[in-house]
Amino acid sequence: MQFLYPSEISFEKGLRHNVAKRIKELDTVPKKITVFSGSGSYANEILTELKNHFTVQIINGLPTEPSIVDLDELLSKTKGFQPELILGIGGGSVIDTAKAVALLTPYPKSARFYFNDQSLLKHRGIPFVAMPTTAGSGAEITKNSVFRTPDGSNKLSLRSKYMIATNAWIDPELTYTCPYSITFHSGMDALTQAIEASMSRKRNEATESLAIEAVKLCISGVEGLLINLNNADSRDQLAKGSLLAALAFSQTGLGAVHGLAHPIGAKYKVPHGLCCAVLLPHILKINILKCKEKFKVLDSLNDGVCLYNKVLELNTNIGIPTDFKKWNISNNDFLEIIRLSKSNSMSCNPFEMKDEDILDILTELTK
């Protein structure tokens, strides 16, 4: 077994108050920092503090789901500033973008060039610190970043062990101001990641333990937040569940939900977490049918309610659609979606999905 993680992972409430101090305690203390930031008062507090101690370039207003073209533009801006550290404070897209820029800043060519031949990524970029403000993506732990293709028809991953953050600093309080839709779309993404990691063909004893605990925490966190969106304990549970899910799936890969979510989300502009939530019960149904024994542990976690029914219950209470009808997915696109779904995620599904299996799922989701 091999585990690839950031050299430091800290999960601590209130950590955001000591960011400048923590940066000054790094092995190499930077003078110039590029900060990729989402919106939110907590991020603004951190930026104000940093500007009192360092020369700071702030890059915000990023697209919700950036493309490779966006990445190249941001890479050019960052290279012009020549930072010694990159800090990403935001949701999955912000951290994915900051992570990719941190890796590619010392490399001479455009980002597109390295998407085409990722074997050329042979060394680390500049140090990168990740601070997530949502509980869901797990981008602070993983070795890949996801971007839309220039034509917007699909999503591609830039993947390298050299992309892993130097430090992952998780302060669950940064998630406290997330609005309803981001909270629950991200939360269902985290739950999906935990479930898929627990079932992955690449799982092992360690990742399975992490993933099962993540499933429990994510379900409990989502249920608590459905009762009270401002419940701090539930926010903390979901943030911890998201972290444990990322510690698992970053080593095991995911499954058919994410295999399909990328091409569907890219082509039809379905937000990623929402797309995963719509797909999850449909994929669970076929996975349980084919691999029923593997779900016994997950089915035992919810006081007699099987996992499939629990996911349906959560989706209903959140207000997740049961299908993709509102996005008008054309059956003329089915073959292209099937082709694009054959990714690393799909290869980790607990059984090998045939084209006809995927076709049945797409038909059910759009009829």
C-alpha positions as CSV (number, residue, x, y, z in Angstrom):
1,M,0.0,0.0,0.0
2,Q,1.1,3.5,-0.8
3,F,-0.4,6.7,0.6
4,L,0.2,10.1,-0.9
5,Y,-1.0,13.0,1.2
6,P,0.0,16.6,2.0
7,S,3.0,16.7,4.4
8,E,0.8,18.4,7.0
9,I,-3.0,18.1,7.4
10,S,-4.5,20.2,10.2
11,F,-8.2,20.1,11.2
12,E,-8.8,22.8,13.7
13,K,-11.6,25.2,14.5
14,G,-10.4,28.8,14.5
15,L,-7.3,28.0,12.5
16,R,-8.1,30.8,10.1
17,H,-7.1,33.3,12.8
18,N,-3.4,32.2,12.7
19,V,-2.7,31.9,8.9
20,A,0.1,34.4,8.8
21,K,1.7,32.9,11.9
22,R,1.5,29.4,10.3
23,I,3.0,30.6,7.1
24,K,5.9,32.1,9.0
25,E,6.5,28.7,10.6
26,L,6.9,26.9,7.2
27,D,10.3,25.5,6.3
28,T,10.8,28.3,3.8
29,V,9.1,31.6,4.7
30,P,7.8,33.4,1.6
31,K,7.9,37.2,1.0
32,K,5.4,37.1,-1.9
33,I,2.2,35.1,-1.8
34,T,-0.5,34.6,-4.5
35,V,-3.9,34.0,-3.0
36,F,-6.7,32.4,-5.0
37,S,-9.8,33.3,-3.1
38,G,-13.5,32.7,-3.2
39,S,-16.0,35.1,-1.8
40,G,-17.0,35.4,1.9
41,S,-16.2,37.4,5.0
42,Y,-13.9,34.7,6.4
43,A,-11.7,34.8,3.3
44,N,-11.6,38.6,3.5
45,E,-10.4,38.4,7.1
46,I,-7.5,36.2,6.2
47,L,-6.5,38.4,3.2
48,T,-6.5,41.5,5.5
49,E,-4.2,39.7,7.9
50,L,-1.9,38.4,5.2
51,K,-1.4,41.9,3.7
52,N,0.0,43.1,7.0
53,H,2.8,40.6,6.8
54,F,3.5,39.7,3.1
55,T,3.4,41.1,-0.4
56,V,0.2,39.6,-1.7
57,Q,-1.4,39.1,-5.1
58,I,-5.1,38.4,-4.8
59,I,-6.9,36.5,-7.6
60,N,-10.6,36.2,-7.1
61,G,-13.8,36.1,-9.1
62,L,-12.9,32.7,-10.6
63,P,-15.5,30.9,-12.7
64,T,-17.5,28.3,-10.9
65,E,-16.1,25.6,-13.1
66,P,-13.0,26.9,-14.8
67,S,-11.7,25.8,-18.2
68,I,-8.2,25.0,-19.4
69,V,-8.4,28.5,-21.1
70,D,-9.1,30.1,-17.8
71,L,-6.2,28.2,-16.2
72,D,-3.8,29.5,-18.8
73,E,-4.9,33.1,-18.2
74,L,-4.4,32.7,-14.4
75,L,-1.1,31.0,-14.9
76,S,0.2,33.9,-16.9
77,K,-0.9,36.4,-14.2
78,T,0.8,34.4,-11.5
79,K,4.0,34.0,-13.4
80,G,4.2,37.7,-13.8
81,F,4.0,38.2,-10.0
82,Q,6.6,35.4,-9.2
83,P,5.2,34.3,-5.9
84,E,7.1,32.0,-3.5
85,L,3.9,30.5,-2.1
86,I,0.3,30.0,-3.4
87,L,-2.6,29.9,-1.0
88,G,-6.0,28.6,-2.1
89,I,-9.0,29.7,0.1
90,G,-12.3,28.6,-1.4
91,G,-14.4,25.7,-2.7
92,G,-13.2,22.9,-4.9
93,S,-12.8,24.9,-8.1
94,V,-10.7,27.6,-6.4
95,I,-8.5,25.0,-4.8
96,D,-8.2,23.0,-8.0
97,T,-7.2,26.1,-9.9
98,A,-4.6,27.3,-7.2
99,K,-3.2,23.7,-7.1
100,A,-2.7,23.6,-10.8
101,V,-1.1,27.0,-11.0
102,A,1.2,26.1,-8.1
103,L,2.4,23.1,-10.0
104,L,2.7,24.7,-13.4
105,T,4.2,28.1,-12.5
106,P,7.9,27.0,-12.9
107,Y,7.1,25.1,-16.1
108,P,7.8,26.9,-19.4
109,K,4.8,26.0,-21.5
110,S,1.1,26.6,-21.4
111,A,-1.3,24.5,-19.3
112,R,-2.8,22.9,-22.4
113,F,0.6,21.4,-23.3
114,Y,0.8,19.5,-20.1
115,F,-2.8,18.2,-20.3
116,N,-1.8,16.6,-23.6
117,D,1.3,14.9,-22.1
118,Q,1.2,14.7,-18.3
119,S,4.3,12.5,-18.2
120,L,6.3,15.8,-18.6
121,L,5.3,16.8,-15.1
122,K,8.5,15.6,-13.4
123,H,8.9,17.9,-10.4
124,R,7.1,20.0,-7.9
125,G,6.1,23.6,-8.5
126,I,6.0,26.2,-5.8
127,P,4.7,25.4,-2.3
128,F,0.9,25.3,-2.0
129,V,-1.4,25.7,1.0
130,A,-5.1,24.7,0.7
131,M,-7.9,26.0,2.9
132,P,-11.3,24.7,1.9
133,T,-14.4,26.9,2.6
134,T,-16.9,24.1,1.6
135,A,-17.3,20.6,2.9
136,G,-17.4,18.4,-0.2
137,S,-14.7,18.5,-2.9
138,G,-11.7,17.1,-1.0
139,A,-9.5,19.1,-3.3
140,E,-7.2,20.0,-0.5
141,I,-6.0,16.4,-0.3
142,T,-6.0,15.1,-3.9
143,K,-3.3,15.0,-6.6
144,N,-5.5,16.2,-9.4
145,S,-7.4,19.2,-10.6
146,V,-10.5,19.1,-12.9
147,F,-11.1,21.7,-15.7
148,R,-13.5,22.0,-18.6
149,T,-12.2,21.5,-22.1
150,P,-11.9,24.7,-24.2
151,D,-15.1,23.8,-26.1
152,G,-17.0,23.0,-22.8
153,S,-18.0,19.5,-23.9
154,N,-16.2,17.6,-21.2
155,K,-13.9,17.8,-18.1
156,L,-10.3,16.7,-18.0
157,S,-8.0,16.0,-15.0
158,L,-4.5,17.3,-14.6
159,R,-3.0,14.5,-12.4
160,S,0.4,14.3,-10.7
161,K,1.8,13.4,-7.3
162,Y,3.6,16.7,-7.5
163,M,0.2,18.5,-7.3
164,I,-0.5,17.4,-3.7
165,A,-0.7,20.4,-1.4
166,T,2.3,21.1,0.8
167,N,-0.1,21.8,3.6
168,A,-3.9,21.3,4.0
169,W,-5.4,23.5,6.7
170,I,-9.1,22.7,7.4
171,D,-11.0,25.1,9.6
172,P,-14.6,23.9,9.7
173,E,-15.7,27.4,10.7
174,L,-14.9,28.5,7.1
175,T,-17.9,26.5,6.0
176,Y,-20.4,28.1,8.5
177,T,-21.6,30.8,6.1
178,C,-22.1,28.5,3.1
179,P,-25.6,29.0,1.6
180,Y,-28.2,26.2,1.3
181,S,-27.5,25.0,-2.2
182,I,-23.7,25.0,-1.8
183,T,-23.9,23.3,1.6
184,F,-26.1,20.4,0.4
185,H,-24.6,20.0,-3.1
186,S,-21.1,19.9,-1.6
187,G,-22.3,17.6,1.2
188,M,-23.9,15.1,-1.2
189,D,-20.6,15.2,-3.2
190,A,-18.7,14.3,-0.1
191,L,-21.2,11.5,0.7
192,T,-20.9,10.2,-2.8
193,Q,-17.1,10.2,-2.6
194,A,-17.2,8.4,0.7
195,I,-19.6,5.7,-0.7
196,E,-17.6,5.3,-3.9
197,A,-14.3,5.0,-2.0
198,S,-15.7,2.4,0.3
199,M,-16.7,0.3,-2.7
200,S,-13.8,1.0,-5.0
201,R,-12.0,-1.9,-6.6
202,K,-8.8,-0.2,-5.4
203,R,-9.8,0.0,-1.8
204,N,-7.8,-1.5,1.1
205,E,-8.4,-2.0,4.8
206,A,-7.2,1.5,5.7
207,T,-9.2,3.4,3.1
208,E,-12.3,1.3,3.8
209,S,-12.2,2.3,7.4
210,L,-11.8,6.0,6.5
211,A,-14.6,5.8,4.0
212,I,-17.1,4.1,6.2
213,E,-16.5,6.6,9.0
214,A,-16.9,9.4,6.4
215,V,-20.2,8.0,5.3
216,K,-21.5,8.1,8.9
217,L,-20.3,11.6,9.4
218,C,-21.6,13.0,6.1
219,I,-25.1,11.5,6.6
220,S,-25.2,12.8,10.2
221,G,-24.0,16.2,9.1
222,V,-26.4,16.6,6.3
223,E,-29.3,15.4,8.4
224,G,-28.4,17.9,11.2
225,L,-28.1,20.8,8.7
226,L,-31.5,20.0,7.2
227,I,-32.9,20.6,10.7
228,N,-30.8,23.7,11.3
229,L,-28.5,25.2,8.6
230,N,-26.6,27.1,11.4
231,N,-25.9,24.0,13.6
232,A,-22.1,24.3,14.3
233,D,-21.8,20.6,15.3
234,S,-23.4,19.4,12.1
235,R,-21.1,21.7,10.1
236,D,-18.1,20.3,11.9
237,Q,-19.3,16.7,11.2
238,L,-19.8,17.3,7.5
239,A,-16.3,19.0,7.3
240,K,-14.7,16.1,9.0
241,G,-16.6,13.6,6.9
242,S,-15.5,15.4,3.8
243,L,-11.9,15.3,4.9
244,L,-12.0,11.5,5.7
245,A,-13.7,10.9,2.4
246,A,-10.9,12.7,0.6
247,L,-8.2,10.8,2.5
248,A,-9.9,7.6,1.2
249,F,-10.8,8.4,-2.4
250,S,-7.6,10.2,-3.1
251,Q,-6.0,6.8,-2.8
252,T,-8.7,4.5,-4.2
253,G,-10.4,6.6,-7.0
254,L,-14.1,7.0,-7.2
255,G,-16.8,5.2,-9.3
256,A,-19.5,5.4,-11.8
257,V,-21.2,8.4,-10.3
258,H,-18.2,10.6,-10.9
259,G,-17.5,8.9,-14.2
260,L,-20.8,10.1,-15.5
261,A,-21.0,13.4,-13.6
262,H,-18.1,14.9,-15.5
263,P,-19.4,14.6,-19.0
264,I,-23.0,15.3,-18.0
265,G,-22.0,18.3,-15.9
266,A,-19.7,19.8,-18.5
267,K,-22.0,19.5,-21.4
268,Y,-25.3,20.4,-19.7
269,K,-23.9,22.8,-17.1
270,V,-25.2,20.8,-14.1
271,P,-23.4,21.9,-10.9
272,H,-21.0,19.1,-9.9
273,G,-22.4,18.3,-6.5
274,L,-26.0,18.4,-7.7
275,C,-25.1,16.2,-10.6
276,C,-23.6,13.6,-8.3
277,A,-26.6,13.7,-6.0
278,V,-29.0,13.1,-8.9
279,L,-26.9,10.2,-10.2
280,L,-26.1,8.6,-6.8
281,P,-29.4,6.6,-6.2
282,H,-29.5,5.3,-9.8
283,I,-25.9,4.1,-9.6
284,L,-26.4,2.6,-6.1
285,K,-29.4,0.7,-7.4
286,I,-27.4,-1.1,-10.1
287,N,-24.3,-1.5,-7.9
288,I,-26.3,-3.1,-5.1
289,L,-28.0,-5.4,-7.6
290,K,-24.6,-6.6,-8.9
291,C,-22.6,-6.5,-5.6
292,K,-25.1,-6.9,-2.8
293,E,-22.7,-8.5,-0.3
294,K,-20.4,-5.4,-0.5
295,F,-23.1,-3.1,0.8
296,K,-23.9,-5.0,4.1
297,V,-21.6,-2.8,6.2
298,L,-23.0,0.5,4.7
299,D,-26.6,-0.8,5.1
300,S,-25.9,-1.4,8.8
301,L,-25.0,2.3,9.5
302,N,-28.5,3.9,9.5
303,D,-30.6,2.3,12.2
304,G,-32.2,-0.3,10.0
305,V,-32.6,2.0,6.9
306,C,-30.6,0.7,4.0
307,L,-28.1,3.0,2.3
308,Y,-30.2,3.3,-0.9
309,N,-33.3,4.4,1.0
310,K,-31.3,6.8,3.2
311,V,-29.9,8.5,0.0
312,L,-33.4,8.8,-1.4
313,E,-34.6,10.3,1.9
314,L,-31.7,12.9,1.9
315,N,-32.2,13.9,-1.7
316,T,-36.0,14.3,-1.2
317,N,-35.5,16.4,1.9
318,I,-32.9,18.6,0.3
319,G,-34.9,19.0,-2.9
320,I,-32.7,17.2,-5.3
321,P,-34.4,16.3,-8.6
322,T,-34.9,12.6,-9.3
323,D,-33.7,12.9,-12.9
324,F,-32.2,15.2,-15.5
325,K,-35.4,16.2,-17.3
326,K,-35.0,19.9,-16.6
327,W,-31.6,19.9,-18.4
328,N,-33.1,18.4,-21.6
329,I,-30.4,15.9,-22.1
330,S,-30.8,14.5,-25.6
331,N,-30.6,10.8,-26.3
332,N,-28.5,11.8,-29.3
333,D,-25.8,12.6,-26.8
334,F,-25.9,9.2,-25.0
335,L,-23.1,7.5,-27.0
336,E,-20.8,10.5,-26.5
337,I,-21.6,10.6,-22.8
338,I,-20.8,6.9,-22.5
339,R,-17.6,7.3,-24.4
340,L,-16.5,10.2,-22.2
341,S,-17.5,8.4,-19.0
342,K,-14.8,5.8,-19.5
343,S,-12.4,7.5,-17.1
344,N,-10.3,6.5,-14.1
345,S,-13.4,7.0,-11.9
346,M,-15.4,4.5,-13.9
347,S,-12.7,1.9,-13.8
348,C,-12.9,1.9,-10.0
349,N,-16.6,1.1,-9.8
350,P,-17.2,-2.1,-7.9
351,F,-18.2,-4.0,-11.0
352,E,-17.4,-3.3,-14.7
353,M,-20.2,-1.3,-16.2
354,K,-21.0,-2.3,-19.7
355,D,-22.2,0.3,-22.3
356,E,-25.7,-1.2,-22.0
357,D,-25.7,-0.6,-18.2
358,I,-24.8,3.0,-18.7
359,L,-27.4,3.4,-21.5
360,D,-30.1,2.0,-19.2
361,I,-29.2,4.5,-16.5
362,L,-29.1,7.5,-18.9
363,T,-32.5,6.4,-20.3
364,E,-34.0,6.2,-16.8
365,L,-32.6,9.6,-15.9
366,T,-34.0,11.4,-19.0
367,K,-37.3,9.7,-20.0
